[in-house]
Amino acid sequence: MAYRAAAVANEFLDLSDQAGKKITQIEIQKLVYFAHGWNLALQGQPLIGELIEAWQYGPVVRTLYDAFRRFGRNPITERATSDSFTGGRFVCETPVIHSDAPEDDLKARALVRSVWQKYGSLTPFKLVEITHLPDSPWRRAYEEQKPYISNEAIQSYFKSLIPREHHG
C-alpha cells in the first residue's frame, strides 16, 4: 500500500512533537526517504507513491518540498495539507496514514516509528551524510545526472543494509 508522502511526513511530525523535538525540511525529506527505503527492503513495496528526486543535498519528494518550503531552514510548525475541489466545493485536508487496509496502516505506522527511533535524533547534517554515502542510490543518480532515484535502486540498497541473519 503506497501512501501519500504528506501522510508519512505528518506521522513523523506527530512523533517529533511527542519527543519534544522540532524538525526541518531537510530532516523530514530524509526521514520519509529512509522510511520508504526500509519499506521497500522489508515489505517489498513502496511506502509512498511519489517519485524521489536526486537534488544537490539529497533525495527530495517534490510534494513535500512544496508543502514545507515556506519554513525555509526553520522548524516545521504545521502539518502538510492537501487541497482539492470536490463536489463543487474547495476541500483542505491533512493527510494521514489511513486506507481500507487497517493492517497495512498499522505496519506503516510501526515502520515510521522504527525509522524515527533509528534516525530521529540525528542532526540534519548527519542525515545528509548518510544519504550521500558512496554507492547510495542518491549518489549514483546524482552523479549520473538522473532526475529521479528508482525504487529498484532504493530497494536494492536498503536490502543490502539488512543484517545478514535477517536474509531469508
N, C-alpha and C positions, 0 to 999 in steps of 0.2 A: 504494500500500500504506500504510494507516494503522497506525501503531504505538501502543502504549500510551505515554502521556505519561511514565510512570515509566521506561520503557526509554530514551527520549530524554534524560530528566534524568540517568539513570545514566551515559549516554555522556558528557554534559557533566562530570559529577563525575569520571569517569576522566581526561578531558582536563585538568581543573583540577588533579588530583593530579600528573599528568605535568608540568604547568607549575609546580608548587610553589605554587599559589595556592588559598586556601580561599574558597569562595563561600557566600553566604547564601541564604535563601528568596527574597528579592526578586530576586537575580541569577538563580537557577535558573528562576523563573517567567518572567522577561523573556527569557532565552536560549531556552527552549523555545518561547515565543511567536514570537520572531524566526525560529527555525528553521522553525516551522510556516508563518509568513507567506512566507518565501522559498521554501519547497517549493510552496506554493500558486501563487506567482507564476511560478516557473521550471518546475515539473513539471505544474502544472495539477491537482494533487490534494493532499489534506490529508496532513500528516506524522503527526499524532496523531488518534485517534478521539474524544477527549473534547471537550466544548464548552468554550469560553473565556468566562469571566465578566468583566463590567466592574465591578471593585471600585474603591474610592476611590483606591488607589495604583497602579492599572493593571490590565492583563489578568492573570487568575488561572485556573489549572486546578485545580479543587477537589480532585481526587485527589492532586495534588502538594502542595497546602496541607495536606491531611490527613496525607500521608506525612512531611512535614518540619516541621510546626508545633511539634513538641516542641523543636526547636532555637532557637525564638524568633528573636532577632536575631544569634545566634551562628552561626559557620560550620557547615555541614552536614558531619558526620563519618561518616555511614553512608549506604549506598545505599537507595533506595526498595525496599520488598519488597511482595509480594502474597501474601495468604493465601487459601486455598481449601480446601474439603472435597471431596475426590475419592476415589472408590472406597472409601468408608468410613474414610478417614484424612485428617488435617489436613496440608496441604502449604503450606510457606512457600518462595517462590522470589524471586529477584532478577531482575526483568525486564531483558532486553537486546534490542537491535535484532537480531531474527532472525525469519526467515519461511521459507516454502517457495520464495521467490524470491531467491536469493543476490545476483542483480544489483541488485534493489531495495535490499537491505540495504547493499550497497557504496555505492550512490548516497546513501542516507540517512546513512550514516556520514560520507561525504565532505562532504555538506551541513552536518552538525553541526560538523565540523572547520572548515569555511569560516566558519560563524557564530561559532565560538569565536575564530577569528583576527581577525574583524572587531569583535566586541563583548566578548570575554572579558576584556580589560584595562580596560574602562570601570568606573567606580565605580557602586555601586547607584543613587546619585542621578542620574548621567548616564543610566543605563538607564531610570529612571522618567521623566526629562525627555524622552527620545526617544519613549516610548510616549504621552506627554501632548501632543505637538506638535499645533498646530491642524490640523484635518481628519484626524487619525489615527482609525483605527477605534475605539480605546478612547474617545477624547474624544467622538466622535459618539454612541456607545452610552450612555456615562455621562451626557452632557448630555440625551439623550432618555429617560433613565431606563429603558433596556433592560437586562435582566439578563445577556444574552449578546451577544457580538460575533460576527456571522455570518461564516462562511468566505468568502462573497461579498465582504463589505466588506474583509476582511483581504487577500484575493487582489487586489482592485482597487487597494488602497493600495500593496501591495508591488510590484505590476506598475508602478505609477507611479514607483517608485524606481529601476527598471532604467534604466541609461544608454541614451539614445536609439539608439545604434549597435547595441544588442542586440535592439531590437524588430524583429520579422520582418515 
